[in-house]
Amino acid sequence: MFELTDDQRALREAAREFAEREVRPRAIDLDRQGQYPAEILGELGDRRWTGLTLSEAYGGKGGSLVDLVVLVEELSAALMPVASALALHLGVATVVERFGTGEQRERWLPEMARFETVGALGLSEEHAGSDKSGMETTATKVGDEWLLDGHKRWVTNYLDGDEVLVYARDDPEAPFPDGVTAFLVPTAEFDVEEVWDTMGARPVKSPKVRLDGVRVADDRRIGPVGGAYRQRSTLSTGVNVPARGVGIARAALEDTVAYTAEREQGGSAIGDRQGVRWRAGEMAMRVETARLLTFRAAALADRGEDHRHEFAMAKVAATEAAVENANEAMQLHGGIGYTTEKHVERYLRDARLLTLAGGPNEGHRDTLGETTFERYRRER
Ligand SMILES: Cc1cc2nc3c(=O)[nH]c(=O)nc-3n(C[C@H](O)[C@H](O)[C@H](O)COP(=O)(O)OP(=O)(O)OC[C@H]3O[C@@H](n4cnc5c(N)ncnc54)[C@H](O)[C@@H]3O)c2cc1C
């Protein structure tokens, strides 16, 4: 059975209180205006939650991935893109902590823990989406420096960020995933090519940016030459994606229970109808299944155990729970749910991102199929 520790319960209470007080009341306006939640993220930085899983030696909180799941659920329940911004940033900082040198950790992590230096991930490209082997950005060693050429797209946090963790091919002939090296590149070195207007996740933009002959000193290389993509597969920070799904799915459920208990039609609350109550029960079942799967994947990752099976399940179940619950919430709110007066139309738009980002669910289903055949194969 999975149980949170007392410290994790305290973190959940503090994060929920913060999200309810500081995030949720501003969520509709930030979404409508497509405005970066800089102030909120600054406050998260003051609490060093933006460095939650970094070690205390570098200004972090020394937290686990289960702690990250706890925090991300609460933030996402209030405004999903706040959780995205924090998680993408922390993912970059984690790469610096895990694979950087002592000097690089000293240089970047204390400011990253406080969100004074903001990280963004430059991995995806036009031909490197769900399959990153199509990566075309190159890194060429010239003397003591590297010359970076190419583009990155969907760089969340870029517009308000400071450093992009760029993955580039140092040896395009090497069989992928070899021949990929990572660098921290200041945002000022890029040209912005496209800032997309998106269906959801509107407060935190994810633009397409170019690197044209950008010179990067070797002391900005994070990890070994040629081995950076292989190293990525040992990270488990991706648990933030299902955790974001759990947050939206829960918020959709809570709003639905509150609204249907109040809203009367035909002489009684619509929440008194069996047809509605059964649906609310299904919504709760999705939330709790998704949460347990996500905690289990994070707990296995924290213990250093193989969690490919559990993670794939969590990613698919939690992100689809978010879409289904948001859709149900809209239906059960009726017309008012279709307006921006309520949060539910945003839940649906934000949830829709999660099944296709962080690797589309089809790819995670491929993994799940593979691990299922490994795990359940018995001689009969
Ligand atoms: C708002 C937003 C923010 C993002 N933030 C970042 C970021 O900060 N940094 C970053 O590096 N990337 C980021 N991404 C990129 C994201 O991870 C990619 O969009 C994702 O990996 C999918 O790549 P793609 O969009 O090119 O889709 P494609 O790879 O072109 O896939 C398109 C569709 O094909 C189907 N498909 C793909 N593979 C399979 C398969 N194996 N089997 C069956 N069907 C399949 C799926 O339905 C999939 O949705 C972001 C994306 C978005 C939209």
The ligand as a Gaussian input file, in Angstrom:
#p B3LYP/6-31G(d) Opt

LIG

0 1
 C        2.983000      23.217000     -25.620000
 C        4.142000      22.275000     -25.780000
 C        5.227000      22.372000     -24.943000
 C        6.347000      21.560000     -25.126000
 N        7.466000      21.760000     -24.360000
 C        8.637000      21.173000     -24.731000
 C        9.869000      21.566000     -24.141000
 O        9.901000      22.407000     -23.234000
 N       11.014000      21.031000     -24.615000
 C       11.026000      20.093000     -25.613000
 O       12.114000      19.644000     -25.983000
 N        9.861000      19.666000     -26.171000
 C        8.678000      20.188000     -25.776000
 N        7.492000      19.824000     -26.375000
 C        7.538000      18.862000     -27.444000
 C        6.760000      17.604000     -27.161000
 O        7.454000      16.776000     -26.273000
 C        6.499000      16.968000     -28.537000
 O        5.438000      17.710000     -29.123000
 C        6.160000      15.535000     -28.440000
 O        7.316000      14.794000     -28.108000
 C        5.589000      14.986000     -29.736000
 O        6.350000      15.367000     -30.860000
 P        5.614000      16.010000     -32.122000
 O        4.744000      17.117000     -31.654000
 O        6.625000      16.305000     -33.152000
 O        4.644000      14.850000     -32.651000
 P        4.995000      13.684000     -33.686000
 O        6.199000      12.923000     -33.262000
 O        4.977000      14.256000     -35.068000
 O        3.729000      12.750000     -33.508000
 C        2.423000      13.181000     -33.956000
 C        1.409000      12.150000     -33.528000
 O        1.707000      10.892000     -34.158000
 C        1.295000       9.835000     -33.321000
 N        2.446000       8.961000     -33.000000
 C        3.720000       9.342000     -32.700000
 N        4.458000       8.265000     -32.383000
 C        3.648000       7.184000     -32.500000
 C        3.815000       5.771000     -32.318000
 N        4.979000       5.261000     -31.877000
 N        2.753000       4.957000     -32.559000
 C        1.576000       5.461000     -32.969000
 N        1.346000       6.778000     -33.124000
 C        2.366000       7.625000     -32.898000
 C        0.752000      10.457000     -32.033000
 O       -0.649000      10.572000     -32.114000
 C        1.410000      11.816000     -32.046000
 O        0.710000      12.771000     -31.256000
 C        6.338000      20.577000     -26.148000
 C        5.199000      20.433000     -26.972000
 C        4.125000      21.273000     -26.813000
 C        2.960000      21.143000     -27.755000

